[in-house]
Amino acid sequence: MLRSMYSGVSGMRGFQTKLDVIGNNIANVNTVGFKAGRVMFKDIMSQTMSGVTAPVEGESGGVNAKQVGLGVSVASIDTLHTAGSAMTTGVQTDLRIDGDGFFVVSPGADGPNYLTRAGNFILDANRQLVNADGMFVRSVDGDIITLEAEVKAFSISQTGEIISIDAEGLSTATGVFVGVAVVSNPSGLEKVGGNLYRMTPNADAEELVIGTAGDPETGAGAIVTGQLEMSNVDLTNEFTEMIVAQRGFQANSRIITTSDEILQEVVNLKR
């Protein structure tokens, strides 16, 4: 069988994966804190028809190897952790990280920690700060953030500290900080759905450390109250890449069709 037919099949598979990623990006164009994906390709091992011949001075020149490529495969599907656009909501519990870092949430007091850039938090009936799925937002100390009953109004500073405001408008620092975690390789995080990421050994060599927002030592970004970070999906780029993927798939399907026609001519030699 012709090698070109299998190369075309591998190309179609690769562009199918690319279209899957593009479709997911476009579907999440308005998802809070979503980070777009990107597919990168690499060529498959080449078949060597003849090897390299070294030159001999004054006698013969060198000859390059003759190799035929066997197709393409997916090298990586990267998550692009670039900043998304800011949307102003004016809601005190809507938070955005202006820079690097992630909010830390967990499903229970002793549950595993997850990372997220989606800061659409709310106060539940027990005045606990939770996300849209009811997961607890962790403080710098790793505790659940709970506002006392006497705190009727509050604000959150750029460092993530909760400032209580009394009936006379006087502000008092509570000493409770919304935690922000910074990882060495955000692209190494594992997506688990619900705008959440799970730590992996390739995300950071050390255990997850929850720090303070705006800390220059950790590089964590400051917290902006009343704003949300929207998806970083660029529709112009996604539609352009969709056209590239469509034409690439089309071209690879034409390779298979042409290879089939050549095999048909070989079969017809017997006639």
Secondary structure by P-SEA (a helix, b strand, c coil): ccaaaaaaaaaaaaaaaaaaaaaaaaaaccccbbbbbbbbbbbcbbbbcbbbbbbccccbbbbbbbbbbcccccccccccccccbbbbcccccccccccbbbbbbbcccccbbbbbcccccccccccccccccbbbbbcccccccccccccccccccccbbbbbbcccbbbbbccccbbbbbbccccccccccccbbbbccccccccbbbbbccccccbbbbbbccccccccccaaaaaaaaaaaaaaaaaaaaaaaaaaaaaaaaaaccc
